[in-house]
Amino acid sequence: MSEIEDAPRTYSGAILAVLAVALLAAIGGLIWCSTLGSRLTTQQAELADAKQENVKLAAELRETDARLRVTTDELGKSLGLTQKQLDARAEEIIHREQVDNQRLVTAQQQTAQQVSAVSSEVSNVKTDVGGVKTDLGKTQNDLATAVTQLQSIRGDLSSTNSVIARNHDELVLLEHKGDRNYYEFTLTKGQKKPVGTVSLELKKTDPKKSRFTLNVYADDKTYEKKDRNVNEPLQFYSGKDPSLFEIVVNTISSKNQITGYLSTPKGAPVPPTGQ
């Protein structure tokens, strides 16, 4: 009897346990379904937002593509205009180069003509210079011959011979030698005249005998050259460092005048300018 009473109690506990498990499973299933539904709602919302974003991006893409096409067209037009400008510039440069080349050719031709003309002139000048050299050499030879033909006479003071000039032309030859200074003069009787750095005074003339008397004033001294002959070197010393001076009278006129020249060394003092 006791076992019969215990059996139903055991079955009742098992049923209750099964019911409890089922209840818990149902509650867990409800919670899981609620969670899945919430997640599904969230994902659906995110999907809708993504679709809207895709639509927005597609619109922006279409707008960007349209802008890009406009920019490409404008760039093509600008490139076409620039190409035309480049072509025109290239033609201008080519034309300028052709003009410059023609100018260069013309300038070269003119330069060649000028060089040819200058070369011809230089040849003429060389010919002239050759002729001048020949003439100069001949003149120098003639001068040397003429100088050797000048009369050499012993002076009244020096123990050496002096080469004298008997007229103006011979005096020019002596001047070309360049070793002495020469001063020509003309004196009238009674006249005291500065010649070079000295003074001369004609005291007396004798045209028939070609003789004269002359006073020389130098360094506060007076030298009388009495009864001297034409073309006779009259010598005296003058200067701080005494140098040999010479006077040569070439002609005596009937008007009591004489002409001649004074010869001084190159290193001797010279008269002031304008004397």
matplotlib code that plots the C-alpha trace (Angstrom):
import matplotlib.pyplot as plt

x = [0.0, 2.8, 4.5, 1.4, 1.1, 4.8, 4.5, 2.2, 4.3, 7.3, 5.5, 4.2, 7.7, 9.0, 6.3, 6.8, 10.5, 9.7, 7.3, 9.8, 12.4, 9.9, 8.9, 12.5, 13.1, 10.1, 11.2, 14.7, 13.2, 11.1, 14.1, 16.2, 13.4, 13.1, 16.8, 16.8, 13.9, 15.7, 18.8, 16.8, 15.2, 18.5, 20.0, 16.9, 17.4, 21.1, 20.2, 17.8, 20.4, 22.9, 20.4, 19.9, 23.6, 24.0, 21.4, 23.1, 26.5, 25.0, 23.6, 26.9, 28.6, 26.3, 26.9, 30.7, 30.6, 28.6, 31.1, 34.0, 32.5, 32.0, 35.6, 36.9, 35.0, 36.4, 39.9, 39.6, 38.5, 41.4, 43.9, 42.7, 43.1, 46.6, 47.6, 46.5, 48.6, 51.6, 51.3, 51.1, 54.1, 56.1, 55.3, 56.4, 59.7, 60.4, 59.7, 62.0, 64.8, 64.5, 64.7, 67.7, 69.4, 69.0, 70.4, 73.3, 74.0, 73.8, 76.1, 78.6, 78.6, 79.1, 81.9, 83.6, 83.4, 84.8, 87.6, 88.5, 88.5, 90.7, 93.0, 93.4, 94.1, 96.6, 98.3, 98.4, 99.7, 102.4, 103.4, 103.5, 105.5, 107.9, 108.3, 108.7, 111.4, 113.2, 113.0, 114.0, 117.0, 118.0, 117.5, 119.6, 122.4, 122.2, 122.3, 125.3, 127.0, 126.2, 127.4, 130.7, 131.0, 130.5, 133.6, 135.8, 137.8, 140.0, 138.5, 140.3, 140.5, 140.1, 142.9, 140.3, 138.5, 134.9, 132.3, 130.6, 127.7, 128.3, 124.6, 121.1, 120.7, 123.9, 122.8, 119.7, 121.8, 123.8, 120.6, 119.5, 122.6, 121.1, 124.3, 124.2, 121.8, 121.9, 120.6, 120.6, 121.1, 121.4, 123.3, 123.6, 126.7, 126.4, 123.6, 123.8, 121.5, 120.8, 121.4, 120.8, 122.1, 124.7, 124.7, 126.5, 127.5, 128.8, 131.6, 133.1, 132.7, 134.9, 132.8, 135.6, 138.0, 135.1, 136.3, 134.5, 135.0, 132.5, 132.1, 130.7, 129.1, 128.8, 128.9, 129.6, 132.6, 133.4, 135.2, 136.5, 136.7, 138.7, 139.3, 137.8, 137.0, 133.7, 133.0, 135.7, 134.6, 134.8, 135.0, 134.6, 133.6, 130.4, 128.1, 128.5, 130.3, 132.1, 131.2, 132.6, 130.4, 131.0, 129.9, 130.1, 129.4, 128.4, 127.8, 128.7, 126.5, 127.4, 124.8, 127.1, 125.1, 126.3, 124.3, 125.4, 124.6, 125.6, 126.3, 126.1, 126.4, 123.2, 123.7, 124.3, 121.6, 118.9, 117.3, 113.9, 111.0, 110.1, 113.6]
y = [0.0, 2.3, 1.6, 2.4, 5.8, 6.6, 5.9, 8.7, 11.1, 10.2, 10.6, 14.0, 15.3, 14.2, 15.9, 19.0, 18.9, 18.4, 21.2, 23.5, 22.7, 23.3, 26.5, 27.7, 26.6, 28.6, 31.6, 31.3, 31.0, 34.1, 36.1, 34.8, 35.7, 39.1, 39.6, 38.5, 40.7, 43.7, 42.9, 42.4, 45.8, 47.5, 45.9, 46.8, 50.4, 50.3, 48.8, 51.6, 54.2, 52.5, 52.5, 56.3, 56.9, 54.9, 57.0, 60.1, 58.9, 57.9, 61.4, 63.0, 60.7, 61.7, 65.4, 64.9, 63.1, 65.9, 68.5, 66.4, 66.3, 70.1, 70.6, 68.2, 70.1, 73.4, 72.0, 70.7, 74.1, 75.8, 73.3, 73.9, 77.7, 77.2, 75.0, 77.7, 80.3, 78.0, 77.4, 81.2, 81.7, 79.0, 80.6, 84.0, 82.6, 80.8, 84.0, 86.0, 83.4, 83.6, 87.4, 87.2, 84.7, 86.9, 89.9, 87.8, 86.7, 90.3, 91.5, 88.8, 89.8, 93.5, 92.5, 90.4, 93.3, 95.7, 93.3, 92.9, 96.7, 97.1, 94.4, 96.2, 99.5, 97.7, 96.4, 99.9, 101.2, 98.5, 99.5, 103.2, 102.3, 100.4, 103.4, 105.7, 103.4, 103.4, 107.2, 107.6, 105.3, 107.4, 110.6, 109.3, 108.3, 111.7, 113.4, 111.4, 112.3, 116.0, 116.1, 114.6, 117.2, 120.1, 122.1, 121.3, 124.2, 124.6, 127.0, 130.0, 128.4, 124.7, 122.4, 120.2, 120.8, 122.1, 121.2, 124.4, 125.3, 127.9, 128.7, 128.0, 124.7, 123.3, 124.5, 122.4, 119.4, 120.1, 120.4, 117.0, 115.5, 116.6, 116.9, 120.7, 123.6, 126.3, 129.9, 131.9, 135.7, 138.9, 141.8, 145.4, 147.5, 149.2, 146.8, 144.7, 141.7, 138.6, 135.4, 132.2, 132.8, 135.4, 138.8, 139.9, 143.3, 144.1, 146.6, 146.8, 145.2, 145.1, 143.5, 143.7, 141.6, 139.6, 140.6, 141.9, 142.7, 141.3, 141.6, 138.7, 139.3, 136.2, 135.5, 139.2, 139.0, 140.5, 138.6, 140.7, 138.8, 141.3, 141.1, 137.7, 136.0, 134.7, 131.0, 131.1, 129.4, 131.9, 130.0, 130.9, 129.2, 130.0, 128.6, 127.5, 124.4, 126.1, 124.6, 125.4, 127.9, 128.7, 131.6, 131.4, 134.4, 133.3, 136.6, 140.3, 142.8, 146.3, 147.6, 146.8, 143.7, 140.1, 136.9, 133.6, 131.3, 130.5, 126.8, 125.5, 122.0, 120.1, 120.2, 124.0, 126.4, 127.5, 131.0, 131.7, 130.9, 133.7, 135.1]
z = [0.0, 0.9, -2.5, -4.5, -2.7, -3.4, -7.2, -8.1, -6.1, -8.0, -11.4, -10.3, -9.4, -12.8, -14.6, -12.7, -13.6, -17.2, -17.1, -15.4, -18.1, -20.8, -19.3, -19.0, -22.6, -23.7, -21.8, -23.3, -26.8, -26.3, -25.1, -28.1, -30.5, -29.0, -29.3, -33.0, -33.8, -32.3, -34.2, -37.4, -36.9, -36.4, -39.5, -41.6, -40.4, -41.3, -44.7, -45.4, -44.4, -46.7, -49.6, -49.1, -49.0, -52.2, -53.9, -52.7, -53.9, -57.3, -57.7, -56.8, -59.2, -62.0, -61.2, -61.1, -64.4, -66.0, -64.7, -65.9, -69.4, -69.4, -68.2, -70.9, -73.6, -72.4, -72.2, -75.7, -76.9, -75.0, -76.4, -79.9, -79.5, -78.0, -80.9, -83.3, -81.4, -81.4, -85.2, -85.8, -83.5, -85.3, -88.7, -87.3, -86.0, -89.3, -91.2, -88.9, -89.2, -93.0, -92.9, -90.5, -92.7, -95.7, -93.8, -92.7, -96.3, -97.4, -94.6, -95.4, -99.1, -98.1, -95.7, -98.4, -100.8, -98.1, -97.3, -100.9, -101.3, -98.2, -99.4, -102.7, -100.9, -98.6, -101.7, -103.2, -99.9, -99.8, -103.3, -102.3, -99.1, -101.2, -103.5, -100.5, -99.1, -102.4, -102.6, -98.9, -99.5, -102.5, -100.6, -97.7, -100.2, -101.8, -98.5, -97.4, -100.7, -100.3, -96.8, -97.8, -100.5, -98.0, -97.5, -94.5, -93.2, -90.2, -87.6, -86.2, -82.7, -83.0, -84.2, -86.0, -89.3, -89.3, -91.9, -93.0, -95.2, -98.0, -98.5, -97.2, -99.1, -97.6, -94.2, -94.5, -95.2, -92.1, -90.0, -91.2, -89.6, -86.3, -84.3, -83.9, -83.6, -86.4, -86.3, -89.5, -89.3, -91.4, -89.9, -91.0, -90.1, -86.7, -85.7, -82.5, -82.9, -80.7, -82.4, -80.4, -76.9, -78.0, -79.7, -82.9, -84.1, -87.6, -87.4, -90.9, -94.4, -97.5, -100.3, -102.9, -100.7, -99.1, -95.7, -92.6, -88.9, -86.3, -82.6, -80.6, -77.2, -75.0, -71.2, -70.5, -72.8, -76.2, -78.9, -81.9, -85.2, -87.3, -91.0, -91.4, -94.7, -96.1, -95.2, -92.5, -89.2, -86.4, -83.2, -79.5, -76.2, -74.4, -71.6, -68.0, -69.2, -72.1, -75.5, -78.9, -80.9, -84.6, -86.8, -90.6, -92.8, -96.3, -98.1, -97.9, -99.8, -101.0, -98.5, -95.6, -94.8, -94.1, -93.9, -92.3, -89.4, -85.8, -85.0, -81.4, -79.8, -79.2, -75.4, -75.4, -74.0, -76.4, -76.7, -75.1, -77.4, -79.7, -80.0]

ax = plt.figure().add_subplot(projection="3d")
ax.plot(x, y, z, "-o")
ax.set_aspect("equal")
plt.show()
